[in-house]
Amino acid sequence: MLQDIRIRQRDYLIKITQILTQELELEPLLWQVIQMAVDLVGGESGFVALYDESKGWQIQTQMNLTEPELKYIETYLAGVTSSGSSSVTSEMLSINMLIKRLRSLNLPDIADGIGMPLINRDKLIGAIVVFRGYRINFTPYEKNILKSFTDQATIAINNALLYSENLEEKKRLDAIIRSVADGLIVMNISHKVILVNSAFRKMIGMGEADIQRCYHDDLLCFQTIEEGHTLEEAEAGGWPLSSESKHTIIGEIYKYHSEQTIPVNVSYTPVMSSDDKQIQNIIALVRDISKYKEADELKNTFISTISHELKTPVAIIKGYASTLNLEDANWDDEVIRESLTVIEEEADRLTVMINDLLDASRLNSGTLKLYKTDILLPEVCLSVRKHMIGQCASGQDILLDFPANYPVVSADEDRIRQVLTNLVSNAVKYAPQGNITISGKYTKTYAAVTVIDEGPGLSPEDLVHVFDRFYRSRKTANSVKGTGLGLFLSKAIIEAHGGNIRVENRPDRSGAMFTISLPLSLPDSGKSQVIDLHG
């Protein structure tokens, strides 16, 4: 009879080993472990606790323990303090002391118990504890067969712990990859794509399902290369020499299944084996440099434009001054007066351009400030008309149209005058054939001023980009002078006041309409205020 029981236990142990090696999820594995351990030695209840040097003992799963029993065990284990030694013997002593205490409580469900340590490479990772409801000592054979089971369970539990750690590490890595703003591609040594982050998929316009069976050249298909060599050429030349080696390409790649291209900076980094001799993976970090290219083009355009714009008035001033300074010339008063007027006008143009450049610089550094007081916009517009009327073409006029009782606004008068002057000046330059109307309206919350011209209006492209820094319309860039800073500064100034500026074409006829809206004055707005434009 005893022999039959032992044979069944051994057969059961073989079956248990097969089951344990198939389970990698920690929670269901531990539940199977405690069920099998209890059944193997004829127990009735038990638990599996894992041990961590920093956290101590923590129960992971239990079988048939009552709530008071479980609470007592958890409280006891939580109160166990390490003596400074985390050896198997010292820690298992705590488990054995727990079993002894439970036996002394004369609980109906716990008359005896046995604890077996889970040891992996001489390191304690936990324990299996089985209880009986009757007081019969565990035999040496039962202890041996439970130990054999525990040895197998230790391997399975350690594998499950490693699997859980790998899953957690993968989750962290996936989170890091998802958070990278630049495109990221991971490929093997054959250039087959293993992983692509969402930033790159969005960059080239591909779906997640499209990644299957993709290779490097399917995703990074260069139309042109400005700097560097292809990945194949670099590898043919011996790249990489070490894990620190990097390879960079700057050029334009095609969007996925499209003829459109994107300028990119691609940096390749190898993932080497531990001995730094073999490539395991290649990581490509892809940065969209469209904005940098646009900024560079804007900078070049600006330098070219500003050089030309500064050169023209300087040449005119130099020419008139040299002419007036000729020793053998005898100019009458009218010629001298006209020449000095031209010199003064060109000097004013230079002053405006220099002030715009300084304002753009202050805006970029955050030092351009507003000094707000109560102002009347109709009076500011009248002042702008008086200043600009002399620049109008023959037969052109600047008309004012404001309702009665127009409200006071809190604003920087000089800056608002600068904005309105710029809008009227643009209307004079771009629409010289018709009148310019400055109209006003207001509601309970804001006051608005609109500058309306009778010119050709703006193209759809101009409507989108007209407030961009250094932007100038392609149609008029060669015929109308300017730096492309006026509307950019105007937008920044109005928005710094808490208002907004917009542009649209006239619905009734050709022409453009620029409208600025400012919030109405607060009751205590009479005091001067200093406001940082970047605040």
C-alpha positions as CSV (number, residue, x, y, z in Angstrom):
1,M,0.0,0.0,0.0
2,L,2.8,2.4,1.0
3,Q,4.7,1.5,-2.1
4,D,1.7,2.3,-4.3
5,I,1.3,5.7,-2.7
6,R,5.0,6.5,-3.3
7,I,4.8,5.4,-6.9
8,R,1.7,7.7,-7.4
9,Q,3.6,10.5,-5.8
10,R,6.6,10.1,-8.0
11,D,4.4,9.9,-11.1
12,Y,2.6,13.0,-9.8
13,L,6.0,14.7,-9.4
14,I,6.9,14.0,-13.0
15,K,3.5,15.4,-14.1
16,I,4.0,18.4,-11.9
17,T,7.4,19.1,-13.5
18,Q,5.9,19.1,-17.0
19,I,3.1,21.5,-15.9
20,L,5.5,23.9,-14.2
21,T,7.9,24.2,-17.1
22,Q,5.0,25.2,-19.4
23,E,3.8,28.2,-17.3
24,L,5.6,31.5,-17.4
25,E,3.0,33.8,-15.9
26,L,3.9,34.3,-12.3
27,E,0.5,34.6,-10.7
28,P,-1.1,31.4,-12.2
29,L,2.2,29.5,-11.7
30,L,2.3,30.3,-8.0
31,W,-1.4,29.2,-7.7
32,Q,-0.5,25.9,-9.3
33,V,2.6,25.5,-7.1
34,I,0.6,25.8,-3.8
35,Q,-2.1,23.5,-5.0
36,M,0.3,20.8,-6.0
37,A,2.5,21.2,-2.9
38,V,-0.6,20.8,-0.6
39,D,-1.9,17.9,-2.6
40,L,1.6,16.2,-2.8
41,V,2.0,15.7,1.0
42,G,-1.7,15.5,2.0
43,G,-2.0,19.0,3.3
44,E,-5.1,21.2,3.6
45,S,-3.9,24.8,3.3
46,G,-0.7,26.8,2.7
47,F,0.9,29.8,1.0
48,V,3.8,30.8,-1.2
49,A,5.8,33.8,-0.1
50,L,8.6,35.5,-2.0
51,Y,11.6,37.1,-0.4
52,D,13.3,40.4,-1.3
53,E,16.2,41.8,0.7
54,S,14.7,45.3,0.6
55,K,11.0,44.4,1.0
56,G,11.3,41.3,3.1
57,W,8.7,38.5,3.0
58,Q,5.5,39.0,1.0
59,I,2.7,36.5,0.5
60,Q,2.0,36.0,-3.2
61,T,-0.7,33.4,-3.2
62,Q,-2.5,31.2,-0.6
63,M,-4.9,28.2,-0.4
64,N,-7.7,27.6,2.1
65,L,-6.5,30.1,4.7
66,T,-9.2,32.0,6.6
67,E,-9.1,35.7,6.7
68,P,-7.9,35.9,10.4
69,E,-5.2,33.3,9.7
70,L,-4.0,35.1,6.6
71,K,-4.0,38.4,8.5
72,Y,-2.0,37.0,11.4
73,I,0.6,35.5,8.9
74,E,1.0,38.8,7.0
75,T,1.4,40.8,10.2
76,Y,4.0,38.4,11.5
77,L,6.0,38.4,8.3
78,A,5.8,42.2,8.0
79,G,7.2,42.5,11.5
80,V,10.2,40.3,10.8
81,T,13.3,42.4,10.8
82,S,16.6,41.2,9.3
83,S,19.4,40.6,11.7
84,G,21.9,41.9,9.1
85,S,22.3,38.5,7.6
86,S,20.0,37.5,4.7
87,S,21.2,33.9,4.6
88,V,18.8,31.1,3.8
89,T,19.2,29.7,7.4
90,S,18.4,33.0,9.1
91,E,15.4,33.8,6.9
92,M,13.9,30.4,7.0
93,L,14.2,30.5,10.8
94,S,11.5,33.3,10.6
95,I,9.2,30.9,8.6
96,N,9.8,28.0,11.1
97,M,9.1,30.4,14.0
98,L,5.8,31.4,12.3
99,I,4.8,27.7,11.9
100,K,5.7,27.1,15.6
101,R,3.5,30.1,16.7
102,L,0.6,28.9,14.6
103,R,0.8,25.5,16.1
104,S,0.8,27.0,19.6
105,L,-2.5,28.9,18.8
106,N,-4.4,25.6,18.6
107,L,-6.2,26.7,15.4
108,P,-8.7,24.1,14.1
109,D,-7.3,24.3,10.6
110,I,-3.6,24.5,11.4
111,A,-2.2,21.7,13.6
112,D,1.1,21.2,11.9
113,G,3.1,22.8,9.1
114,I,6.3,22.5,7.0
115,G,8.2,25.2,5.1
116,M,10.5,24.6,2.2
117,P,12.9,27.3,0.9
118,L,13.0,28.3,-2.8
119,I,16.7,28.7,-3.4
120,N,18.2,29.8,-6.8
121,R,22.0,29.8,-7.1
122,D,22.4,30.0,-3.3
123,K,20.1,32.9,-3.1
124,L,16.8,32.7,-1.3
125,I,13.9,33.8,-3.4
126,G,10.9,32.6,-1.3
127,A,9.3,29.7,0.5
128,I,6.5,27.2,0.2
129,V,4.5,26.5,3.4
130,V,2.0,23.7,3.7
131,F,-0.3,23.2,6.7
132,R,-2.2,20.1,8.0
133,G,-5.3,20.2,10.2
134,Y,-4.2,17.1,12.1
135,R,-1.2,16.7,14.3
136,I,0.9,14.1,12.5
137,N,4.5,14.8,11.9
138,F,5.7,15.0,8.3
139,T,7.7,11.9,7.5
140,P,11.3,12.0,6.1
141,Y,9.9,10.7,2.8
142,E,7.3,13.5,2.6
143,K,9.9,16.1,3.3
144,N,12.2,14.6,0.6
145,I,9.4,14.5,-2.0
146,L,8.3,18.0,-1.1
147,K,11.9,19.2,-1.4
148,S,12.2,17.6,-4.8
149,F,9.0,19.4,-5.8
150,T,10.3,22.7,-4.4
151,D,13.6,22.3,-6.4
152,Q,11.5,22.0,-9.6
153,A,9.2,24.8,-8.5
154,T,12.1,27.1,-7.8
155,I,13.3,26.8,-11.4
156,A,9.8,27.5,-12.7
157,I,9.3,30.5,-10.4
158,N,12.7,31.9,-11.2
159,N,11.9,31.7,-14.9
160,A,8.6,33.3,-14.3
161,L,10.3,36.1,-12.3
162,L,12.8,36.7,-15.2
163,Y,9.9,36.6,-17.7
164,S,8.1,39.2,-15.6
165,E,11.2,41.4,-15.4
166,N,11.6,41.1,-19.1
167,L,8.0,42.1,-19.7
168,E,8.4,45.1,-17.4
169,E,11.7,46.1,-19.1
170,K,9.9,45.8,-22.5
171,K,7.1,48.0,-21.2
172,R,9.6,50.6,-20.0
173,L,11.5,50.4,-23.3
174,D,8.3,50.7,-25.3
175,A,7.3,53.7,-23.2
176,I,10.7,55.3,-23.8
177,I,10.4,54.6,-27.6
178,R,6.9,56.0,-27.7
179,S,8.0,59.2,-25.9
180,V,10.9,59.9,-28.3
181,A,9.9,62.9,-30.4
182,D,12.2,61.9,-33.3
183,G,11.6,58.9,-35.5
184,L,13.2,55.6,-34.3
185,I,13.9,52.4,-36.3
186,V,15.4,49.2,-34.9
187,M,16.7,46.7,-37.4
188,N,18.8,43.5,-37.5
189,I,22.1,43.1,-39.2
190,S,20.3,42.2,-42.4
191,H,18.5,45.6,-42.2
192,K,15.2,43.9,-41.6
193,V,13.0,46.3,-39.5
194,I,12.2,45.0,-36.1
195,L,10.6,48.0,-34.5
196,V,9.4,51.5,-35.6
197,N,8.0,54.1,-33.2
198,S,4.9,56.1,-33.8
199,A,6.8,59.4,-34.4
200,F,8.5,57.9,-37.5
201,R,5.3,56.3,-38.8
202,K,3.6,59.7,-38.5
203,M,6.6,61.4,-40.2
204,I,6.4,59.3,-43.4
205,G,2.7,58.6,-43.3
206,M,2.6,54.8,-42.8
207,G,0.3,52.6,-40.7
208,E,1.5,50.2,-38.0
209,A,0.5,47.1,-40.1
210,D,2.8,48.3,-42.9
211,I,5.9,47.6,-40.9
212,Q,5.6,43.8,-41.4
213,R,8.4,42.5,-43.6
214,C,9.9,46.0,-44.2
215,Y,13.6,46.6,-44.7
216,H,15.7,49.7,-44.2
217,D,15.4,50.9,-47.8
218,D,11.6,50.5,-47.7
219,L,11.4,53.2,-45.0
220,L,14.5,55.3,-45.6
221,C,14.5,55.8,-49.3
222,F,16.7,58.8,-50.1
223,Q,15.9,61.0,-53.0
224,T,19.0,63.1,-52.4
225,I,21.9,62.9,-49.9
226,E,23.5,66.3,-48.9
227,E,26.1,64.9,-46.4
228,G,27.4,61.4,-45.7
229,H,27.0,58.1,-47.4
230,T,24.4,55.4,-47.5
231,L,24.3,52.8,-44.8
232,E,25.5,50.1,-47.3
233,E,28.4,52.3,-48.3
234,A,29.4,52.9,-44.7
235,E,29.3,49.2,-43.9
236,A,31.3,48.4,-47.0
237,G,33.9,50.8,-45.7
238,G,34.2,49.0,-42.4
239,W,31.5,50.7,-40.2
240,P,31.1,50.3,-37.3
241,L,34.5,49.9,-35.6
242,S,33.0,49.9,-32.1
243,S,29.8,50.4,-30.2
244,E,30.7,54.1,-30.0
245,S,30.7,54.5,-33.8
246,K,28.0,56.6,-35.3
247,H,27.1,57.2,-39.0
248,T,25.1,60.3,-40.1
249,I,23.3,61.1,-43.3
250,I,21.6,64.4,-44.1
251,G,19.2,64.4,-47.1
252,E,15.7,64.0,-48.3
253,I,13.6,60.8,-48.0
254,Y,10.4,59.9,-49.7
255,K,7.2,59.6,-47.7
256,Y,5.7,56.1,-47.6
257,H,4.3,55.2,-51.1
258,S,4.5,58.9,-52.1
259,E,6.6,61.2,-54.3
260,Q,6.7,63.8,-51.5
261,T,9.9,64.2,-49.6
262,I,11.1,65.2,-46.2
263,P,14.5,66.7,-45.2
264,V,15.9,64.5,-42.5
265,N,19.0,64.0,-40.4
266,V,19.6,60.2,-39.8
267,S,22.0,59.0,-37.2
268,Y,22.8,55.3,-37.1
269,T,24.1,53.6,-33.9
270,P,25.2,49.9,-33.6
271,V,24.2,47.6,-30.8
272,M,27.2,45.4,-30.3
273,S,27.7,42.1,-28.6
274,S,29.3,42.0,-25.1
275,D,32.8,41.5,-26.6
276,D,32.3,44.5,-28.9
277,K,33.0,42.3,-32.0
278,Q,29.7,41.6,-33.6
279,I,26.7,43.8,-34.5
280,Q,23.4,42.6,-33.1
281,N,21.2,45.5,-34.1
282,I,21.3,48.9,-35.8
283,I,19.3,51.8,-34.4
284,A,18.4,54.7,-36.7
285,L,17.3,58.0,-35.1
286,V,15.5,60.1,-37.8
287,R,15.0,63.8,-37.2
288,D,12.7,65.8,-39.4
289,I,14.7,69.0,-40.2
290,S,12.1,70.7,-42.2
291,K,11.8,73.6,-39.8
292,Y,15.5,74.0,-39.6
293,K,15.7,74.1,-43.4
294,E,12.9,76.6,-43.6
295,A,14.6,78.7,-40.9
296,D,17.9,78.6,-42.8
297,E,16.1,79.6,-46.0
298,L,14.4,82.4,-44.2
299,K,17.7,83.6,-42.7
300,N,19.3,83.6,-46.2
301,T,16.3,85.4,-47.7
302,F,16.4,87.9,-44.9
303,I,20.1,88.6,-45.2
304,S,19.7,89.1,-48.9
305,T,16.6,91.3,-48.5
306,I,17.9,93.4,-45.7
307,S,21.2,93.9,-47.5
308,H,19.4,95.2,-50.5
309,E,16.9,97.3,-48.4
310,L,19.7,98.9,-46.5
311,K,21.8,99.5,-49.5
312,T,19.2,101.4,-51.4
313,P,18.6,104.3,-48.9
314,V,22.3,104.5,-48.1
315,A,23.1,104.8,-51.8
316,I,20.4,107.5,-52.2
317,I,21.6,109.5,-49.2
318,K,25.2,109.1,-50.3
319,G,24.3,110.3,-53.8
320,Y,22.3,113.3,-52.8
321,A,24.9,114.3,-50.1
322,S,27.8,114.0,-52.6
323,T,25.9,116.0,-55.2
324,L,25.1,118.8,-52.8
325,N,28.8,118.8,-51.7
326,L,30.2,119.4,-55.2
327,E,32.5,122.4,-55.0
328,D,31.9,123.6,-58.5
329,A,28.1,123.4,-58.2
330,N,25.8,126.3,-57.4
331,W,22.4,124.9,-56.3
332,D,19.4,127.1,-55.9
333,D,17.3,126.9,-52.7
334,E,14.6,124.7,-54.2
335,V,17.0,122.0,-55.4
336,I,18.7,122.0,-52.0
337,R,15.4,121.7,-50.2
338,E,14.2,118.8,-52.4
339,S,17.5,117.0,-52.0
340,L,17.4,117.4,-48.2
341,T,13.8,116.2,-48.2
342,V,14.9,113.0,-50.0
343,I,17.8,112.5,-47.6
344,E,15.4,112.9,-44.7
345,E,12.9,110.5,-46.1
346,E,15.5,107.9,-46.8
347,A,17.0,108.4,-43.3
348,D,13.5,107.8,-41.9
349,R,13.3,104.6,-44.0
350,L,16.6,103.5,-42.5
351,T,15.4,104.3,-39.0
352,V,12.2,102.3,-39.5
353,M,14.2,99.3,-40.7
354,I,16.7,99.5,-37.9
355,N,13.9,99.8,-35.3
356,D,12.2,96.8,-36.8
357,L,15.4,94.8,-36.6
358,L,15.9,95.9,-33.0
359,D,12.3,95.1,-32.1
360,A,12.7,91.6,-33.7
361,S,15.8,91.0,-31.7
362,R,14.2,92.2,-28.4
363,L,11.1,90.0,-29.1
364,N,13.4,87.0,-29.6
365,S,15.2,87.7,-26.3
366,G,12.1,88.6,-24.4
367,T,13.1,92.2,-23.6
368,L,10.5,94.1,-25.7
369,K,8.1,95.7,-23.3
370,L,4.8,97.5,-23.4
371,Y,3.9,100.7,-21.4
372,K,0.1,100.7,-21.2
373,T,-2.1,103.7,-20.6
374,D,-5.6,104.7,-21.6
375,I,-5.8,105.8,-25.2
376,L,-8.4,106.7,-27.8
377,L,-7.9,104.7,-31.0
378,P,-9.7,107.3,-33.3
379,E,-7.1,109.9,-32.2
380,V,-4.2,107.5,-32.8
381,C,-5.6,106.7,-36.3
382,L,-6.0,110.4,-37.1
383,S,-2.3,110.9,-36.1
384,V,-1.3,108.0,-38.4
385,R,-3.3,109.5,-41.3
386,K,-1.5,112.9,-40.9
387,H,1.8,111.1,-40.9
388,M,1.1,108.8,-43.9
389,I,-1.0,111.1,-46.2
390,G,2.1,112.6,-47.7
391,Q,3.2,109.1,-48.9
392,C,-0.1,108.4,-50.7
393,A,-0.2,108.4,-54.5
394,S,-1.9,111.2,-56.4
395,G,-5.6,111.0,-55.9
396,Q,-5.3,108.5,-53.1
397,D,-6.8,109.3,-49.7
398,I,-6.9,107.8,-46.2
399,L,-10.5,107.9,-44.8
400,L,-11.5,107.5,-41.1
401,D,-14.8,105.9,-40.1
402,F,-15.4,105.6,-36.4
403,P,-18.8,105.5,-34.5
404,A,-19.6,108.1,-31.8
405,N,-18.6,107.4,-28.2
406,Y,-15.8,105.0,-29.2
407,P,-14.5,103.5,-26.0
408,V,-11.1,103.9,-24.3
409,V,-8.6,101.0,-24.4
410,S,-5.6,100.3,-22.3
411,A,-2.6,100.0,-24.5
412,D,0.9,101.2,-25.4
413,E,0.1,104.2,-27.6
414,D,3.5,104.1,-29.4
415,R,3.3,100.4,-30.2
416,I,-0.3,100.7,-31.4
417,R,0.7,103.6,-33.6
418,Q,3.5,101.5,-34.9
419,V,1.1,98.7,-35.8
420,L,-1.4,101.0,-37.5
421,T,1.3,102.8,-39.3
422,N,2.7,99.5,-40.7
423,L,-0.8,98.4,-41.8
424,V,-1.5,101.8,-43.6
425,S,2.0,101.8,-45.1
426,N,1.4,98.4,-46.5
427,A,-1.9,99.5,-48.0
428,V,-0.2,102.5,-49.6
429,K,2.6,100.4,-51.1
430,Y,0.5,97.4,-52.2
431,A,-2.7,99.2,-53.3
432,P,-1.7,102.6,-54.6
433,Q,-4.7,102.9,-57.0
434,G,-7.5,103.3,-54.5
435,N,-8.4,104.9,-51.2
436,I,-7.6,103.4,-47.8
437,T,-10.3,103.3,-45.1
438,I,-9.5,103.0,-41.3
439,S,-12.8,102.0,-39.7
440,G,-13.6,101.1,-36.1
441,K,-16.3,99.2,-34.2
442,Y,-16.7,97.9,-30.7
443,T,-18.7,95.6,-28.5
444,K,-19.0,95.2,-24.7
445,T,-15.6,93.4,-24.5
446,Y,-13.4,94.6,-27.3
447,A,-12.6,97.5,-29.7
448,A,-11.6,96.8,-33.2
449,V,-9.8,98.8,-36.0
450,T,-9.8,97.6,-39.6
451,V,-7.5,98.9,-42.4
452,I,-9.2,98.3,-45.7
453,D,-7.5,98.9,-49.1
454,E,-8.7,98.7,-52.7
455,G,-5.8,96.6,-54.1
456,P,-5.6,93.2,-55.6
457,G,-6.0,91.3,-52.3
458,L,-3.9,88.4,-51.1
459,S,-3.4,84.9,-52.5
460,P,-4.3,81.9,-50.4
461,E,-0.6,81.3,-49.7
462,D,-0.1,84.9,-48.5
463,L,-3.2,84.7,-46.2
464,V,-1.6,81.7,-44.4
465,H,2.0,83.0,-44.1
466,V,1.6,86.8,-44.1
467,F,2.4,87.1,-40.3
468,D,5.4,84.8,-40.5
469,R,8.8,86.3,-39.7
470,F,10.6,87.5,-42.9
471,Y,7.8,86.4,-45.1
472,R,7.2,88.4,-48.3
473,S,4.8,87.7,-51.1
474,R,6.5,86.2,-54.2
475,K,4.3,88.3,-56.5
476,T,5.5,91.6,-55.1
477,A,8.8,90.8,-53.5
478,N,10.8,92.3,-56.3
479,S,8.5,95.4,-56.9
480,V,7.7,96.5,-53.3
481,K,10.4,97.2,-50.8
482,G,10.3,95.6,-47.3
483,T,12.0,93.3,-44.8
484,G,9.1,91.0,-43.9
485,L,9.2,92.0,-40.3
486,G,6.4,94.6,-40.0
487,L,3.4,92.2,-39.9
488,F,5.3,89.7,-37.7
489,L,6.0,92.5,-35.1
490,S,2.5,93.8,-35.4
491,K,1.0,90.4,-34.6
492,A,3.4,90.0,-31.6
493,I,2.5,93.5,-30.3
494,I,-1.3,93.0,-30.6
495,E,-1.2,89.5,-29.0
496,A,0.9,90.9,-26.1
497,H,-2.0,93.3,-25.4
498,G,-4.3,90.3,-25.1
499,G,-5.8,91.0,-28.5
500,N,-5.6,89.5,-31.9
501,I,-4.9,90.5,-35.5
502,R,-6.4,88.8,-38.6
503,V,-6.4,89.3,-42.4
504,E,-8.9,88.5,-45.1
505,N,-9.8,89.6,-48.5
506,R,-12.8,91.9,-49.0
507,P,-16.0,90.0,-49.7
508,D,-17.6,92.9,-51.7
509,R,-14.7,93.6,-54.1
510,S,-10.9,93.2,-54.5
511,G,-8.8,94.4,-51.6
512,A,-7.4,93.2,-48.3
513,M,-8.7,93.9,-44.7
514,F,-6.4,93.8,-41.7
515,T,-8.3,93.9,-38.4
516,I,-6.8,94.4,-34.9
517,S,-9.0,93.7,-31.8
518,L,-8.1,95.0,-28.3
519,P,-9.8,94.2,-25.0
520,L,-11.6,97.2,-23.5
521,S,-10.0,99.1,-20.6
522,L,-10.5,97.8,-17.0
523,P,-11.8,100.3,-14.4
524,D,-8.3,100.8,-13.0
525,S,-6.5,100.9,-16.3
526,G,-5.5,104.6,-16.0
527,K,-2.3,103.6,-14.3
528,S,0.8,103.0,-16.5
529,Q,1.7,99.4,-16.8
530,V,4.9,97.7,-17.9
531,I,4.3,94.3,-19.6
532,D,7.0,91.9,-20.8
533,L,6.1,90.9,-24.4
534,H,7.2,87.3,-23.5
535,G,5.4,87.2,-20.2
